Amino acid sequence: MKQESINQTVYDRLYQDAHNKKLKKQLQLSENKSSSQIMKSQESEVNYGLILYQKGIQKKEEKLQKAESARKDLQKSQLVECTHKPQINSLSSKIAQRSPKPVGEHLNELAKIIQEKRENAQNYKLELEQQSCSFHPQINRVSSSIVDEKKKQSQIAIPHYESLYQDMDVKQQKLNELDRNYFTQKHTFHPKIDQISEQLVQGLSFEERRQKFRHKSKERNSSADESNMFRPRTGRPPEQRPENLFDNLYKDAQLLAQKRAAVLSCSKERMMNQSKVRASQKSEFLTQQAIINSLANIFDLIDTDDDGEIDAIRINLGNLNQTVIQILQPLFSEMEEGRHVLSKSEFIESAMRLVYTLSNKEKHDLLKKPNSKKSDVPTYTFQVQHFHQFLAINQLKTFKTFWIEKQMKVYSNLFVQDY
C-alpha cells in the first residue's frame, strides 16, 4: 500500500511539473506575441495599463496554481501514513462541493428540483401512454389557450357549480344589455305608466296590495305624530350591557370588603409598630448597668461575713425575695455541686450570663430593690439555710412525680393484662 501511494505521488509530481512547463511555454508565447504587438503598435497608441493588468492576472494565476499544488502535495504526504482510505459516494461529494448558501435558498432550490422531477416524470408517463395510442390528434392554438385558461381557473379553488353560475350570469347580463340597446335604438316613444297599472303588471295579489297600503298609511301617521308631539332626546343605552348585574354588584361588594379589611389590618400593624419600644444603645447600656448594680446589691446581702467571697456554705438567703431566689437557683445549685467560691466580679459575670436567658418579667423582678443589709435597730434574726431547704423541697417534688409516674405505669400494665 505504501509503495503504491509513493508511486502515485511521484506520478502526480511529474504531471504537475509537465503542466507547469506547459504553462510557462504558453506564457512565453503570449509574452512574445504581446511584445510583437507592442512593437507593431508603437507607431499607434500603446495601452501600458492593459499590459500590466494582464501580467498581474497571469502572476496571480501562477501563485494560485503553486499554492494549490503545494496543498495537494501536503495532503498526499499526509495521506501516505494513513492506511484507512474510505470511499466517498457521489452524493457526499456533491454535498461537499456545494457552495455555502443560506438554508432557505438551498431548500427553495431543492423544492424546485423536486417539482421539476415530478413534472418530468408526469411528462414521461404521458409520453409512454401516448405511444401506446395510435390516434394522435393535432390541437390548434385556440384550443390550447382554452385549456391553459381552464388550468389557471382550476388552480383557483372555485367550485364547479359556482363557475357555471358565473358563466350563466355573464351571459344573461349580455343578453339584457343587448335587449336594452335594441329597445332604445328602435323605439323612441316611452310612455309613462301610472302606479295602479304598474302594480297590476307586477302581479301583486289583493292581500299584498292591502298590506302595502296599510304600511304606507302607518308610516304617514307616524311621521305626522312625530312632527306634532314632543319627544325629548335621551342618552344612548350602553353598547354592551353586562351579563348579570347582581353578580357584578356582589363582586364589587366583595372587593370593597377586602379593601376595607386590608386598610384595617394595615392601620392595626402601623399602630402595633408605633407601640413597640425600640431600645437604643444608650437605653440598653442603662438597663445593663442597672442589672449589674442590682446583682452587686444581691451579692452584698448574701455575703454575711463581708470578706468579698461567697460559697454554698457561707451564704445567707434570708434577706432575698423568693422570686429572686427562684431566678438565681441554677447559679446556686451549680455552686453547691461544684463547691465553687465566687468573688463579687465572678458572681456578677456568671449571673449576667444567666440574665441573658431570662424573660422581661424575670428581669423586672430582679431589678427590684432588695431589702437593705444594715438597719439602725439591732434585731435578732434566726438564720436558716433557706437554700438547702429549697433544694430539699425540689428534690421531694421530683421524687413524688417519679413515684406517681411509676405507679401509673404499673396500673396501666395491670389493666392491659386484664383486658
Phi, psi and omega in degrees: 000318180295319181298317179297317179296322179295318179298320178297316179298320179296313180297320178295320179295318178297321178296320179294320179297315179298320179296318179295318178298319179297318178296319179298318178298317179297321178294318179298316178298317179296323178293318178298316179298315180296324179293319178295320178294324178294318179297321180291323184271010177294326179294324178267199180286137180250124180259088181290331179298318179295321179297314179296322179296317178296317178297319178297319178295319179297316179296320179296319178295320177298316178299317180296321179294319178296317179296320179294319178294322178295320179295319179294321177297319179295318178297319180293320177296326178286326181285346178298321182283345183272128179269327182273119180235091182287150178267131182259130180284171185293324181295317180294321178294322176296319179295322180290324181279351182293138181289147181290110179237161174298155184295323181296315179296319179298319179293321178297315178298319179297320178295320178297318179298317180296319179296318178298319178297319179296316179297318178298320179295320178295318179296320179295321179295319178296319178298318178297319179294322180291329178296327179286343180270139180272331182268124181234089181287152177261133183254130179282176184292324181296316180294321178294321177294323178296318179297318179297319179295321178294324177297318179297318179293325180291332177295326175285133186282080177241130178297158183293318181294329178292319178295322177296318179296320179295319177298317179294320180296317178298316179297317180296321177296320178296318179295317179298319180294320177296319178298316181295317180297318179296317182294317180290328180283320185274322186250113180268337181272125180234094181285154178270135182254135179288174187291321183293317180295324179295319179295321179294322179293322180294338175082035178280143178281172182295317181296318180295318179294323179294318177297321179295320179295316179298319180297318179294321179294321178296318178297321179295314180294319180296321178295323178292319179297317181296326179286329183271330186262153180270129179231108181288152178273124180249168179291154181287146176288162179296144181292320180232103179281142179299153185295313182222114183291323183293322177296318179296319178296321179295318178295320178297320178295320177297318179297319178297318179297318178296319178296317179297318179297321179295319179296318179296316180296321178296318180294321179295316178297322178297318179295320179295320179294323177292327182283339179291138180267120178258105184286133177274178179295323181294316180296320177297321178296320180294317179295320178296321179293323178295320178296319179297318179297319180295321178292325177295319177295321178297320179298320179296324179288324181286324183286098184281326183266004176054039177260002177081011180219149179225154172214182185293334182273310182269076180214142181234109179261012183287333181273359182262152175286159180294326180293319180294320178297320180293324179293317184269011182300317179300323180293317180294321180292325177292323177296318182290319180293318181268353182053051181273152173243119186246139171274182184293315181294321179293321178297316181295319182295314180291324178291326178296323175299322178288327183293326181298336180267359184275162175276173181294324180294317179293324175296321178297318178296326180287331181281349177297143181291124178284171179295145182293151183282317184253142177231152182291323182271122179289129180229154178265123179241131178274111184279125180239139178285083181296328183295315178296322179295320179295319178294322179295321179296319180295318179297322177297320179296316180296322178295319179297314181296321179295318180294320180295317179297320180296317179296322179295321178296319180297313180297322180294321178295319179296321180295320179294319180295317179297323181291000000 
